[in-house]
Amino acid sequence: MNPATSVTAAAFAEPPEKTHLRLGFVALSDAAPLIAAKLLEFGHAHGLTLELCRQPSWAAVRDKLLSGDLDAAHTLYGLVYGVQLGLGGPRTDMAVLMVLNRNGQAITLSNRLADALASHGTLRNALATLGRKPVFAQTFPTGTHAMWLYYWLAAQGVDPLRDIDSVAIPPPQMVAALAEDRLDGLCVGEPWNAMAEAHGVGRTIAYTSEVWPEHPEKVLACRRDFVDAYPRTAHALVQTVLEACRWLDGAGHRDEIARWLARPDYIGIDQTLIAARLGDRVDTANAHRLPMRFFDDGAVNYPHPFEGVWFLTQFERWGMIDARDDYEAIAARINQTQLYREAAARVNVAVPGENVARELIDGEVWGSGSTSAEYARRFAIRR
């Protein structure tokens, strides 16, 4: 296999300090940039050899990043911020090197609850038909899926702290839990929503892009001391993964990556289930059901600090942290914007502008000019 002809080898004054990197990932379609980076060996042009290490859960990713068993990982945006604050584990200074993808997650309901929603019109009324407290799954307490699920529920008048029980389940175990009638709904990345529908055990009700269009999802993250100890390696890693993200936008490459993701070492399920929601076309019937994006001329990958701040506002909203006034400073420390800019320039990737704003499902607008203190405290449903 040969890298795309657009690949430009980076010129290093000095080689990377560390040349063999262990990268963690969880069995999800949005691990595609790391899979492509390894199988096409984009790292070789930047002095790196990559070793991919599949992990059974996000908790395992966290633990192995903190122990040093992994150098960096495909991980949940919110997990990184949680670790930075000491939520659900030892407090450790973390670094977000780049965004790996946008969109590409969904909320799936059990058939029973999906039928009730269709019959009764509102989610609150549908939940009342269960005759017990509903159980919804997400993948990690401070992770993106928990935040999308809670935000989606609250936008429909359902309090995620009082009206449901929320449980954390690793992505590959979600469909089985739904099939065994242990869950009423879930929020997870693909291909697991597609698999639930294909197996007839649940129905996708919402895409997470309907909650926040073009939301950031997985990031390439490491401990901050890795960046400090190996700055040239960190640059080379970002360059490598940017090459892979650019390759994924090439004609026919999504079908190719779906075949690779189907291998037992990566996701290990039928290729057609992976490919079903890995296309890059917009759903014309629903403009907010956006495809998973990996590159889009670099618009996907810049680690905007204001996007990280949003997760901190939601941690406050749901009582995970007390209100504080330094969210912007925290995000500025975690998101390695200068490193990213330097690495992107070396592989001819444009850096998008900072003036970005999106309207979320409840009509709230979040963007680069938003004030976090006001935003975090004005929701009708919060802790």
N, C-alpha and C positions, 0 to 999 in steps of 0.2 A: 504494500500500500504506500502511495506517495502523497505527501501533503499537497494541498492546493497550490497552484502556481502563484497565488497572491502572497504566500508566506515570504516574509523578509527576515533574513538572519540578523540577529542583533549583533552589533559590534561592541565587545566588551574591552575596556582598558585592562581589566583584570577578570579572571574567571570567577564564577560563583564560589563562595566560601565552602558551601556544602553542595555536593553534586548528586547524591542519591537521596530522593525524598519519598517518604511514606505518606500517602494521601488517603484519608478516609472518605467513605461515602456510604449512603444507605440506598437500598434497592428502590430507586425511583427514577422516573424518566428524566427528571431535571439533573441527574448526575451525568447527563450526556456530555457536557464539556470536558469532564475529567476522563471519561471513557474514550472520547475522541482524541484527547491530548495524549493518552497512553498508546492507543492502538496505532495512531499515525505518527507517534514519536515526535511530536512537535518540540518536546523538550530538548532534543539533541542539538538543535540549532542554537539553543541558549545555554548549553553546557550542563543540562540536567538529564538524569534518568529517573523516571517516575515508577513507583511501585504502588499499585492500587490495593486498598485493604477494605473489603466490604465489612460493614458493621451491622449488628443485629438491631440496633436501636439508636435513637439520638442520645440517650444516656451513655451508651458505650462510646459514641463519638466524643462527647464531653469528657468522659473519664480518660480516654486515651490521648486526647489533646493535652489535658492537664498533666498527665504522667510523662509526656514526651514520647510515648509510643508512636504517635502520629505527629508529623511535622505540620501538617495543615489538613483541612477537610472541607468537603461539601457539607454545609450545615445550615440550619435554620437561622435566619437573621436574628430573631428574638432570643434564641438560645445564647448567642454570643453576648448580647446585652445583659441577659440574666446572669451569666457567669461573671461578667464585669462587676455586677452589683452584689454578687454572693447569694443569688437566689437559687435554691435547689442544689447547692454545691459550694465548694470552697471559692471565695472571691479571688479572682485572678485577672490581671490586666490582659485584655484581649485586643486583637486587631482584625478588622474587616479589610481584606485586600481588594476585593472587587465583588460586584453582584454577578451571579452566574445565570440567573434567569428572572423573568417577570411572568406573572400569570401562571396558569397551568395546574391549579389546585381546584378542588370542588367540594361541595357539601352534598352528601348522599343520605337519603332517608330510607328506613325500612319500608317494604311494600305496604305494610299496614298503615304506617304514619303517612306515607305519600298518598294513599287512597283517602285517608281522613282529611288531609289538606285539600285535596281536590274536591271533596264533598262539602267541607265546612268553610272553605274560603280563607280562613286566617290560621296562622300557625298556633296561636293561643287556643283557638277552638279545637283544632286537630289534636293538640297535646292533651286536652281535657278528656278526649275519648279513650285514652289509654287506661284511665282508672288508677294510675300510680304515677310516681315521679319518673319522668323520662330519663333515659341514660344516653348521653352523647359522648363520643370519643374524639379526642384530638391526639397529637403525637408527642407533645412535650409541654409541660406547664407554662413556660414562657415563650414557647415557639410560635411561629407564624400561624399554624393551624388553630391553635387555641385562640389567638387574637382574631382571626377571621371568623371563627365559629361564634365567639362571644359577641363580636360586633354585629354579625348577621342576626343573631337571636335578638339582641337588644333593639335593633332597628325595627323589629316586628313586635315589640312590646313584651318580649320574654326575657326575664332576668336570669342571666346565666349563673349567677351565684346562689339564687334561691329557688328558681323554678325547675331546674334540671340537676342531675348528677353528672359531673364531668369526670371522665377517666382518661388516662394517657395509655395508649396502646401503640406499639411499633407499627409502622405502615404495612409491612407484609402480613401482619396478623389481623388486620382490620376486616377483611372480607369474611374470614372464618367466624369472627365474633358476630358479625351481622347475620350470617347464615345460621348460627346457633341461637339466634334470638336473644343475644345478650346486649344488643344495642338497638336504640331507636333511630340513631343517626350518627354521622361521623363527618369529620373534615380531614382530608388527607390529600396528598399529591397523587398524580397519575403514575402508573396505570391502574391504581387500585379502585378508583371510582368506576372506570370502564369495566373492570373485571366484575365488580358487584352487579352491574347492569347485565353483563353478558351471562352471568351465572343465575340471573333471575332472583337475586336476594335483596335488591335495593334499587332505588332510582335516583339519579342525579337531579337535584332540585335547583341548585345554584352553582355557578362558577365563582371563584373568588374574585375574578375580574369584575363581577357585578357588585362586589363589596367595595373594591378600590381598583378602578381601571389602571392597568399597567403597574400594579403594585410590585415592589421588590419581593423576592421570595428566598431562594437559597443564595448563600454567599460563600466565597472562598475565604476561610478564616484560619487564624493561628493565634498562638499566644504572642503577646507584645514582645516578650524577650526574644522570641525567634527572629522578629524583624530587627531588633537591636543587635543581635549577635551575628545575623547573616543578611545584611541589607542587600548585597548583590544577588544573593540567592532569592530573596523575596521579589526583587525586580524581575529576575529571570522567570520565576514562577508565574507572575502576572502576565508577562509577555507570552509565555507558553500557552496559558489558558485563554488569553485573548485570541491567539491564533486558532485555537480549537473552536471558540465561539464564532469566529468569522467563518470558519469552514462549515459549521452547521447551517449557515444561511445559504450555502451553495445549492444549486439545482440538484435535486435528487438525494441530497445528503441526509435529510430527515428519514427517508426510507432506509437508507444505509445504516444510520445509527440505530434505528428500531431493530434491525436484524442483529446488530451487535449487542444491544441491551437485552435481547431475548436469551443470550447465552447464560448458562448456569452460574457462571462466576459473577454476573452482574445483576439482572433481575430474575431471569430464569422462568419466564412465562411465555405464552404464545405471542409471537411477533405481531399478529394482527391486533391483539388487545393493546399493545404498546403503541402501534402506529395509529390506532383509531383516534387518539387525542394528541398526537404529536405533529399534526400538520400545521402549516403556517397561514392558512386562510381564515379570514374573518367570517363568522357566522352572519350572513346577511339578514337572517330572520331575527337575530338578537344582537344588536350592535355592542352590547356590553359583554358578550361571551367571546372574549378575546383569546387568541391562540397563545401558547407558550412562546416566549421570545427569548433568544439567546444572545443576539448581537445587535441587529438593526443599526448597522454602521456605527456601533459603539454607544448608542443611546441607552442600551440595556445596562451596561457594565459599570458605569461610574458610580462609586459609593457615596451618593449624596448624604451628607450628615443630617439634613432635615428629615430624611426618610428614617434614619435611625432614631431620631427624636420621637417620631410617632409611636414607636414601640414603648418608649419610656412613658409617654402620656397614657398609654393603655395599661401599663403596669400600675400606674397610680390609680387609674379609673377602677381597676378591679382589686384594689387593696393589697397588691403585692409589695408596694413601696409607699412610704409617706410622701406627701407633696414636697417638692424641692425646686429650687430655682436655677439649677445648673445643668439642665438637660442638654442644652446646646454645647456646653463645654465637654460633657461626657462623650457626646457623639463625635466632636472634633478630635478627641483623643483616640477613639476607637477606629474611626474610618480613616484609612491611610490615603488621603486624597492626593498629597504631594507625591508619594511613591507611585500611586496609580498614574498620575499625569506623566511622570517621567517614563514609566514603563510603556504607556500607551504611545507616547511620542516615538519610541524606538521601533515600534511595529506599525507605524503609520495609522493609528486609530485615533479618530477625532474625539475630543472630550466635549460632551454636550453642555449647553448653557445651564446656568443655575436657576433660571427663572421658570420654575415648574409648579403647577398646581393642578389638583384633581378633585372632582366632586365625588364623595363617597355615597354609599347606598342610602344614607339617612339625610342627604342634602348638605352635610357638613363639607367644607372645603379645606383640604390640607395641602400646603405647598411650602416653597422655600421662604415665603414671607410670613408664615403662620406664627403666632405667639403661643408657645407651648403651655404656659401657665394658664392662660385663658381657655385654651382648647380643652385641656385635661379636666377642667372643673365645670364645664357647662352642659354635660350630658344629663338627660333626665334619669337614665338608668346607670347607676354606678354603685360602688360599694356603699 
